[in-house]
Amino acid sequence: MIASNVANLLLLQDYTPYACQKIISSTPGVGDHHGCPYKHFGEENLRAAIAGMRVGSRAMEGIMAKVHNRH
């Protein structure tokens, strides 16, 4: 059992991590979390989340403009 765990750890040493751009541009799967949690929200859900934070309508429209321009 110990030898098996050591072998698994040795295999992980040659692991090449993903580049930041790949992580940022990918769509997270179920249970994955990275980057901005609001990035993958639809407009309706995003507006609801922002409204729940008591963001004013003027600021909300500024945020939504950035979303539409893929800021």
N, C-alpha and C positions, 0 to 999 in steps of 0.2 A: 504494500500500500504506500509506504513512504517513497519507495523507488519510483512508483507511478506518479506521485505528486511532484517529485524532483524533476522527472522527465517533462511533465507538463510545464513547469516553471522555466526549464531550459528552452522549450519551444517558444515561449512568450518573449524571450530575449531578442529574437530576430523579428519582432513585430514592427512594421512600419506604420506609423499613425497616418490618418487622413490629413490632408492639407486643410487649413482653415476655410478656404474658399469652397471646398467640396462639402464640408459640414454645413456651412452657411446656406449654400444653394440647394442642398438636398431637402426632401420632404421627410420629416421624422415619421417613423413607424409607430405602431401601438406600443406605448410604454417608453418611447424615446423622448428625450427632452434636450434641446440645445437652442442656443440663440434666443431670439425674441419670442416669447410665448404667444404674442399676438400676430405674428407674421402669417400664420396659416388660418386666421379667422376670416370668415366671410364678412362682408360689409355690415350686415345686420347684427351679427354677434359682436363685432368690434365696436360698433356704436353703443350697444347695450353695455359692454364692459367699460367703455370710457365714461358713459353716463353714470354708471355705478360709482365712479371715482369722483363724481361731482365736477367734471370738467365743463366749463362754459361752452355755449353753442359756437361762439367765435373761434375758440381754441379747437373745438371738435372739428369744425370745417377745415381749419388749417391742417389738422392731423389727417383728415380724410383726403385732402388735396395731395399730401405727401404719399399716401397709400396709392392713390390713382396714378401718380407719377412714378411709382416704384422707387421711392426714395430709399 
